[in-house]
Amino acid sequence: MNLEDALYNWLSIKKVVEGRPDDQAAKDTYEFFGEILGEDHHVKNLEVLEEEPFYIVVYTIDEEWLTKKFPMELIDALFDSIQAEPKYN
């Protein structure tokens, strides 16, 4: 999985975990993507900033600070679709 996809998936599931703190499957998935970022891409110091209409992921790789922007609407879509599905509520 490339770095951008891993960041996207990590951020999307992070939003789910924040909105559904008792969802163990979401927590497990969040940890999985965190491991991919750390082990495969050597990402450290992950932070998320909100600057509408974007989430900005700030992180380091080999001591270099980097950022990646994702549209809020795109990231929030996973949480919104889970919340809209009656079998998950």
Summary of the structure (lengths in Angstrom):
residues: 89
radius of gyration: 13.3
end to end distance: 30.3
largest distance: 44.1
contacts: 235
relative contact order: 0.18
helix: 57%
strand: 28%
